[in-house]
Amino acid sequence: MPGSRFASLFIAAALAASATGCAVLDAVGNDAIDAGSVLHGLQSGVERPIGDAIVEPSDLAFDPETGTLWTVSDADGSLHRIAPDGAVAGSAIPLGGKDLEGVALDPKSGHLFVADEATAEIIEVKRTGEIVRRFKVDVRTGNSGVEGIAYDAAKDGFVLAIEKPAELVFVDRSGKITSRARIETQSIGAVAAVPSGSTFLVAARFEEAILEVDRAGTLLNRFSVNYPGIEGIALDDRNRLYAVADLGSNARGMLYLFVRGGSS
């Protein structure tokens, strides 16, 4: 994205802050982050390799019941639980997917919703591995399709990250599309919902950044991560940001943790 856009964003916010007495944006380089954003103050914390049993990890979902994370493998169509340090926690759950790319946790049922990019199918599965149902979403399939999924608390549905052209697709619990929002970036690899339910984080792959957008896709904040291959992001119950990177065919992935200064 052009740097001038972020400069304009910062200047406008600074002027508004001066007039109202609010905190100005935290702007570093091409980043522009409002003080009220979940991205504000984040710093690169720990980076660890994912357990070598998980090949080509994609997407992340935080599980508040156990304090662990869920991810999927697009190499073997399986679902995995991992500890915050990247270690494998428990056995793989085979789902028979063709190209699993997304996983979300539904806090109401405790079920996981897994997205298959090859078929645009969503698989609802219990933590124990029992498949509850499968349903299709009317979006494109193949390598430019669904790259991530997150629970949408404000609408009690889900939001899908479509790789390119980059967009968010909002669906209800049956998979019916309720709205769409284009994102101004080349390609997105993941989506996570901010707890308030009003904004969303998307992983902008070629920018190596996390963008915060509203439901219309409008850019609000930008946080550079400077790591390649980010295919999953998740906020935990302390608003720490986790990201997982798929580093290529049959490669071991990496898990990154971003924290606020002084926190861990």
C-alpha positions as CSV (number, residue, x, y, z in Angstrom):
1,M,0.0,0.0,0.0
2,P,1.2,3.5,-0.7
3,G,3.0,5.1,2.3
4,S,1.2,8.4,1.6
5,R,-2.1,6.8,2.7
6,F,-0.7,6.0,6.1
7,A,0.9,9.4,6.4
8,S,-2.5,11.0,5.7
9,L,-4.1,8.7,8.2
10,F,-1.6,9.7,10.9
11,I,-1.9,13.4,10.2
12,A,-5.7,13.4,10.2
13,A,-5.7,11.5,13.5
14,A,-3.1,13.8,15.0
15,L,-5.2,16.9,14.1
16,A,-8.3,15.3,15.6
17,A,-6.4,14.3,18.7
18,S,-5.1,17.9,19.2
19,A,-8.7,19.2,18.9
20,T,-10.2,16.7,21.4
21,G,-7.4,15.9,23.7
22,C,-7.3,12.3,22.7
23,A,-4.1,10.2,22.3
24,V,-2.6,10.4,18.8
25,L,-1.7,7.4,16.6
26,D,1.4,5.4,17.3
27,A,3.0,5.8,13.8
28,V,6.3,4.0,13.0
29,G,7.3,3.9,9.3
30,N,4.2,2.9,7.4
31,D,2.4,1.8,10.5
32,A,-0.4,3.9,12.0
33,I,-2.0,2.5,15.1
34,D,-4.7,4.2,17.2
35,A,-4.1,4.1,21.0
36,G,-7.4,2.3,21.4
37,S,-6.6,-0.5,19.0
38,V,-5.7,-4.1,20.2
39,L,-2.6,-3.6,18.0
40,H,-1.4,-0.6,19.9
41,G,1.9,-1.2,21.7
42,L,2.5,-4.7,20.4
43,Q,6.1,-5.8,20.1
44,S,7.6,-8.9,18.7
45,G,8.0,-11.3,21.6
46,V,8.8,-15.0,21.2
47,E,9.2,-17.1,18.1
48,R,9.3,-20.9,18.2
49,P,9.0,-23.7,15.7
50,I,5.8,-25.7,15.6
51,G,5.9,-29.3,16.6
52,D,7.4,-31.3,13.7
53,A,4.3,-33.5,13.6
54,I,2.4,-30.6,12.1
55,V,3.3,-30.1,8.4
56,E,2.4,-26.8,6.7
57,P,0.2,-25.3,9.5
58,S,-2.5,-22.8,8.6
59,D,-4.7,-20.6,10.6
60,L,-5.1,-20.3,14.4
61,A,-7.9,-20.3,16.9
62,F,-7.5,-19.7,20.6
63,D,-9.2,-22.0,23.0
64,P,-10.0,-20.2,26.3
65,E,-11.1,-23.5,28.0
66,T,-7.5,-24.9,27.8
67,G,-5.4,-21.9,27.0
68,T,-4.1,-23.7,23.9
69,L,-4.4,-23.0,20.2
70,W,-5.9,-24.9,17.3
71,T,-4.4,-25.1,13.8
72,V,-4.9,-27.2,10.6
73,S,-2.5,-28.8,8.2
74,D,-3.1,-28.2,4.6
75,A,-0.7,-31.0,3.7
76,D,-2.6,-33.9,5.3
77,G,-6.1,-32.6,6.1
78,S,-5.8,-32.8,9.8
79,L,-6.7,-30.6,12.9
80,H,-4.2,-30.1,15.7
81,R,-4.0,-28.6,19.1
82,I,-0.8,-26.8,20.1
83,A,0.5,-25.3,23.3
84,P,1.4,-21.5,23.4
85,D,5.1,-22.5,23.0
86,G,4.4,-24.3,19.7
87,A,4.5,-27.9,21.1
88,V,2.0,-30.4,19.9
89,A,-0.7,-31.0,22.5
90,G,-2.6,-34.2,21.9
91,S,-3.1,-36.3,18.8
92,A,-4.0,-35.1,15.3
93,I,-7.6,-35.2,14.3
94,P,-7.9,-36.4,10.7
95,L,-10.8,-34.7,8.8
96,G,-10.2,-35.9,5.3
97,G,-10.0,-32.4,3.9
98,K,-8.5,-31.7,0.5
99,D,-6.9,-28.3,1.5
100,L,-7.7,-27.2,5.0
101,E,-6.8,-23.6,5.5
102,G,-9.0,-22.2,8.4
103,V,-10.1,-23.0,11.9
104,A,-12.4,-21.1,14.3
105,L,-13.7,-21.9,17.7
106,D,-17.4,-21.3,18.4
107,P,-17.6,-20.2,22.1
108,K,-21.2,-21.1,22.4
109,S,-21.0,-24.8,21.5
110,G,-17.2,-25.3,22.0
111,H,-17.1,-26.8,18.5
112,L,-14.5,-26.0,15.9
113,F,-15.3,-24.9,12.4
114,V,-12.7,-25.8,9.8
115,A,-12.6,-24.4,6.3
116,D,-11.5,-26.3,3.2
117,E,-10.2,-24.0,0.5
118,A,-10.4,-26.7,-2.3
119,T,-14.2,-27.3,-1.8
120,A,-15.4,-24.1,0.0
121,E,-16.7,-26.5,2.6
122,I,-17.0,-25.8,6.4
123,I,-16.6,-28.8,8.7
124,E,-18.1,-28.5,12.2
125,V,-16.2,-30.8,14.5
126,K,-16.1,-31.4,18.3
127,R,-12.9,-31.0,20.2
128,T,-12.9,-34.8,20.5
129,G,-12.8,-35.2,16.7
130,E,-16.4,-36.2,16.1
131,I,-17.7,-34.5,12.9
132,V,-21.1,-32.8,13.5
133,R,-21.9,-31.6,10.0
134,R,-20.5,-30.2,6.7
135,F,-21.9,-27.3,4.7
136,K,-20.8,-25.3,1.6
137,V,-20.3,-21.6,1.2
138,D,-20.9,-20.0,-2.2
139,V,-17.4,-18.6,-2.7
140,R,-14.7,-19.5,-5.2
141,T,-12.7,-22.7,-4.7
142,G,-9.0,-23.4,-5.4
143,N,-5.8,-21.6,-4.5
144,S,-7.4,-18.1,-4.3
145,G,-10.3,-19.1,-2.1
146,V,-10.9,-19.4,1.7
147,E,-7.7,-18.8,3.7
148,G,-9.1,-18.4,7.1
149,I,-12.2,-18.3,9.3
150,A,-13.1,-16.6,12.6
151,Y,-16.2,-16.5,14.8
152,D,-18.2,-13.3,14.4
153,A,-19.6,-12.6,17.9
154,A,-21.6,-9.6,16.9
155,K,-23.6,-11.5,14.4
156,D,-23.2,-15.0,15.9
157,G,-21.9,-16.2,12.6
158,F,-18.5,-16.4,10.9
159,V,-16.2,-14.4,8.7
160,L,-14.1,-15.9,6.0
161,A,-10.8,-14.5,4.6
162,I,-10.7,-14.8,0.8
163,E,-7.1,-14.8,-0.5
164,K,-7.5,-12.8,-3.7
165,P,-8.9,-10.5,-4.7
166,A,-8.7,-9.9,-1.0
167,E,-12.0,-9.7,0.8
168,L,-13.9,-10.7,3.9
169,V,-17.1,-12.7,3.5
170,F,-19.6,-12.8,6.4
171,V,-21.8,-15.9,6.7
172,D,-24.5,-17.1,9.1
173,R,-24.4,-20.5,10.8
174,S,-25.8,-22.2,7.7
175,G,-23.2,-20.8,5.5
176,K,-25.4,-18.2,3.8
177,I,-23.5,-15.1,2.8
178,T,-24.8,-12.0,4.6
179,S,-22.3,-9.4,3.4
180,R,-18.8,-8.9,1.8
181,A,-16.0,-6.4,2.2
182,R,-13.1,-5.9,-0.1
183,I,-9.7,-5.3,1.5
184,E,-7.1,-3.0,-0.2
185,T,-4.2,-5.4,-0.2
186,Q,-2.8,-8.0,-2.7
187,S,-3.5,-11.1,-0.7
188,I,-4.7,-12.0,2.8
189,G,-3.8,-15.2,4.6
190,A,-5.9,-15.1,7.8
191,V,-8.6,-13.3,9.8
192,A,-9.3,-12.9,13.5
193,A,-12.1,-11.0,15.2
194,V,-11.4,-8.3,17.8
195,P,-13.3,-9.0,21.0
196,S,-15.5,-6.0,20.6
197,G,-16.9,-7.6,17.5
198,S,-16.8,-4.3,15.5
199,T,-13.4,-4.8,13.8
200,F,-11.3,-7.6,12.4
201,L,-7.6,-8.3,12.0
202,V,-6.3,-9.7,8.6
203,A,-2.9,-10.9,7.7
204,A,-1.7,-9.0,4.6
205,R,0.8,-11.5,3.2
206,F,2.9,-9.5,0.8
207,E,3.0,-6.5,3.2
208,E,4.0,-8.8,6.1
209,A,1.6,-6.8,8.2
210,I,-1.6,-7.2,10.2
211,L,-4.4,-4.8,9.2
212,E,-7.3,-3.9,11.4
213,V,-10.4,-3.2,9.3
214,D,-14.1,-2.5,10.0
215,R,-17.0,-4.5,8.5
216,A,-16.9,-2.4,5.4
217,G,-13.2,-3.3,4.9
218,T,-12.0,0.2,5.7
219,L,-8.4,0.3,7.0
220,L,-8.2,1.5,10.5
221,N,-4.8,0.4,11.8
222,R,-1.7,-1.3,10.4
223,F,1.0,-3.3,12.3
224,S,4.2,-4.5,10.6
225,V,5.2,-8.0,11.6
226,N,8.1,-8.5,9.1
227,Y,7.7,-12.2,9.0
228,P,6.9,-14.1,5.8
229,G,4.3,-16.8,5.2
230,I,1.8,-15.7,7.9
231,E,-1.3,-17.9,7.5
232,G,-2.9,-17.7,10.9
233,I,-3.6,-15.1,13.6
234,A,-5.4,-15.3,16.9
235,L,-5.9,-13.1,20.0
236,D,-5.8,-14.8,23.3
237,D,-7.8,-13.9,26.5
238,R,-5.1,-11.3,27.4
239,N,-5.2,-9.7,23.9
240,R,-1.8,-11.1,23.0
241,L,-1.4,-11.8,19.3
242,Y,-0.3,-15.1,18.0
243,A,0.7,-15.7,14.4
244,V,1.6,-19.0,12.6
245,A,3.7,-19.1,9.4
246,D,3.6,-21.8,6.7
247,L,7.2,-21.8,5.4
248,G,6.6,-24.1,2.4
249,S,6.1,-27.6,1.2
250,N,6.5,-30.2,3.9
251,A,8.3,-27.5,6.1
252,R,8.0,-27.1,9.8
253,G,6.0,-24.0,10.6
254,M,6.8,-21.1,13.1
255,L,4.7,-19.7,15.9
256,Y,5.1,-16.0,16.7
257,L,3.9,-14.1,19.8
258,F,3.4,-10.4,20.0
259,V,3.0,-8.7,23.3
260,R,2.8,-5.2,24.8
261,G,5.9,-3.8,26.4
262,G,6.6,-5.3,29.8
263,S,4.0,-8.1,29.4
264,S,4.6,-11.7,28.6
